[in-house]
Amino acid sequence: MKRSTLSVLAIAAFNFAMQTAGASKAHEIAGTYELIICKGTCSFADRGNVFATAVVVLFDDVMVRSDRERIAPFYNYDASDVRACYAVDRKVQAPSYVGINNKTGVSPWKLDGNTIQFDLFHSPDAGYVVEVDRTGHLLTGTGRSWGAGMGAPPHDYGPDTIVGRRLGPPDMAACASAPTS
């Protein structure tokens, strides 16, 4: 074979390996996660700053329409990449949009390196996006309220601290109803 043909084959093999590794890594992410959402420091051992909890289920595949409609009947955005559902329980009032209008919902999720991103609230003009880094079965990161026009959050709606842990494989039942207080 010519040197240029070998180079093309090597590049193609490298690209295939990277795509396969990305798909494999995303498959490892799928599961049911418990999250605590805090203003300030946050840990499962010290829950003093926790103002909300959530269960998030990340799936490998797009959710079927009947499941999406059962969990989030008013979700009217592009559903072609919805691969997550959630249930939020706000323990106390706090300056944050997390779970503000609905306790359960669906969301797309994406993986960028070790960072997972998904929503815990979404409306036409506002939302709450979570970005967490995954280390083993633990998640750590932030949640941010966002909005436009009348939906723009006040300045004190700064980023929230998010800590999570994997509970097990994906379990749709975790999103079927809002958690109880």
C-alpha positions as CSV (number, residue, x, y, z in Angstrom):
1,M,0.0,0.0,0.0
2,K,1.1,3.5,-0.6
3,R,2.0,5.7,2.4
4,S,-1.0,8.1,1.8
5,T,-3.4,5.1,1.7
6,L,-2.0,3.9,5.1
7,S,-2.4,7.4,6.5
8,V,-6.0,7.6,5.4
9,L,-6.7,4.1,6.9
10,A,-5.0,5.1,10.1
11,I,-7.1,8.3,10.4
12,A,-10.3,6.4,9.6
13,A,-9.4,3.8,12.3
14,F,-8.7,6.5,14.8
15,N,-12.0,8.3,14.1
16,F,-13.9,5.1,14.4
17,A,-12.2,4.3,17.7
18,M,-13.0,7.8,19.0
19,Q,-16.7,7.5,18.0
20,T,-17.0,4.1,19.5
21,A,-15.3,5.2,22.7
22,G,-17.7,8.2,23.0
23,A,-20.7,5.9,22.5
24,S,-19.3,3.5,25.1
25,K,-18.7,6.3,27.6
26,A,-22.3,7.6,27.1
27,H,-23.6,4.1,27.8
28,E,-21.7,4.1,31.1
29,I,-23.5,7.3,32.1
30,A,-27.0,5.9,31.8
31,G,-28.5,5.4,35.2
32,T,-30.6,6.8,38.0
33,Y,-29.0,9.6,40.1
34,E,-29.9,11.3,43.3
35,L,-29.1,15.0,43.4
36,I,-28.9,17.5,46.2
37,I,-29.1,21.2,45.3
38,C,-27.7,23.8,47.6
39,K,-26.9,27.5,48.1
40,G,-23.3,27.4,49.2
41,T,-21.4,24.3,50.2
42,C,-23.0,21.0,49.6
43,S,-22.5,17.4,50.6
44,F,-24.5,14.3,51.5
45,A,-22.9,14.3,54.9
46,D,-23.9,18.0,55.7
47,R,-27.3,18.9,54.2
48,G,-27.5,22.3,55.9
49,N,-27.6,24.3,52.6
50,V,-29.9,21.9,50.7
51,F,-33.0,23.6,49.4
52,A,-34.0,21.0,46.8
53,T,-33.5,17.4,45.9
54,A,-34.0,15.6,42.6
55,V,-33.9,12.2,41.0
56,V,-32.6,12.2,37.4
57,V,-32.7,9.3,35.1
58,L,-30.4,9.3,32.1
59,F,-31.2,6.8,29.3
60,D,-29.1,5.5,26.4
61,D,-31.9,5.9,23.9
62,V,-34.6,8.6,23.2
63,M,-37.6,8.2,25.4
64,V,-40.8,6.9,23.7
65,R,-43.6,9.3,23.2
66,S,-46.0,7.7,25.7
67,D,-43.4,7.9,28.5
68,R,-42.6,11.5,27.7
69,E,-46.3,12.5,27.6
70,R,-47.0,10.7,30.9
71,I,-44.1,12.4,32.7
72,A,-44.3,15.8,31.0
73,P,-47.6,16.2,29.2
74,F,-46.9,19.8,28.2
75,Y,-43.4,19.4,26.9
76,N,-43.7,20.9,23.5
77,Y,-40.1,21.3,22.4
78,D,-38.0,19.1,20.0
79,A,-38.3,15.6,21.5
80,S,-35.9,13.9,19.1
81,D,-33.1,13.9,21.6
82,V,-35.0,13.6,24.9
83,R,-33.1,10.9,26.9
84,A,-33.7,12.0,30.5
85,C,-36.5,12.5,33.0
86,Y,-36.5,14.0,36.4
87,A,-38.5,14.6,39.6
88,V,-37.6,17.6,41.8
89,D,-38.6,18.3,45.4
90,R,-38.1,21.9,46.6
91,K,-37.6,21.7,50.4
92,V,-37.6,25.4,51.0
93,Q,-37.9,28.6,48.9
94,A,-34.7,29.8,47.4
95,P,-33.7,32.1,44.6
96,S,-33.5,29.5,41.8
97,Y,-35.6,28.2,38.9
98,V,-35.0,24.6,39.7
99,G,-38.4,22.8,39.6
100,I,-40.2,26.1,40.0
101,N,-43.3,25.3,37.9
102,N,-43.2,21.5,37.5
103,K,-41.9,18.8,39.8
104,T,-41.4,16.3,37.0
105,G,-40.1,16.7,33.4
106,V,-38.0,15.4,30.6
107,S,-34.9,16.7,29.0
108,P,-32.2,16.0,26.5
109,W,-28.8,15.3,28.0
110,K,-25.3,15.6,26.5
111,L,-21.8,14.5,27.5
112,D,-18.8,16.6,26.8
113,G,-15.7,14.9,28.2
114,N,-16.6,14.1,31.8
115,T,-19.3,16.8,32.0
116,I,-23.0,15.9,31.7
117,Q,-25.5,18.6,30.9
118,F,-29.3,18.4,31.3
119,D,-32.3,20.6,32.4
120,L,-34.3,20.5,35.6
121,F,-36.8,23.1,34.3
122,H,-37.6,24.5,30.9
123,S,-40.2,27.0,29.6
124,P,-40.4,29.1,26.5
125,D,-38.5,32.0,28.2
126,A,-36.6,30.5,31.1
127,G,-35.0,27.4,32.4
128,Y,-32.6,25.7,34.8
129,V,-29.5,23.9,33.4
130,V,-27.3,21.5,35.3
131,E,-23.6,20.9,34.4
132,V,-21.9,18.2,36.5
133,D,-18.6,16.4,36.2
134,R,-18.7,12.7,36.8
135,T,-16.0,10.9,38.8
136,G,-16.9,7.3,39.2
137,H,-20.5,7.2,40.6
138,L,-20.3,10.8,42.0
139,L,-21.5,14.0,40.3
140,T,-20.4,17.5,41.2
141,G,-21.1,20.8,39.6
142,T,-23.5,23.7,39.2
143,G,-27.1,24.5,38.3
144,R,-28.0,27.8,36.7
145,S,-31.2,29.7,36.3
146,W,-31.6,31.4,32.9
147,G,-34.2,33.5,31.2
148,A,-35.0,36.2,28.6
149,G,-37.1,39.2,28.9
150,M,-39.6,38.9,31.7
151,G,-38.2,35.4,32.4
152,A,-34.7,36.7,33.2
153,P,-33.7,35.8,36.8
154,P,-32.8,38.5,39.3
155,H,-29.1,38.9,40.1
156,D,-29.3,36.9,43.4
157,Y,-30.2,33.7,41.4
158,G,-26.5,32.9,41.1
159,P,-25.3,29.4,40.4
160,D,-26.4,26.6,42.8
161,T,-24.1,23.8,43.9
162,I,-25.1,20.3,42.8
163,V,-23.8,17.0,44.3
164,G,-25.1,13.7,43.1
165,R,-24.6,10.0,43.2
166,R,-25.6,7.1,41.0
167,L,-28.3,4.9,42.6
168,G,-28.3,2.2,39.8
169,P,-29.5,1.5,36.3
170,P,-32.1,3.7,34.6
171,D,-35.5,3.4,36.3
172,M,-38.3,5.2,34.6
173,A,-40.5,4.8,37.7
174,A,-38.3,7.3,39.5
175,C,-39.7,10.1,37.3
176,A,-43.3,8.9,37.3
177,S,-44.3,11.2,40.1
178,A,-42.8,14.0,42.1
179,P,-40.9,13.0,45.3
180,T,-42.7,13.6,48.5
181,S,-41.5,16.1,51.1
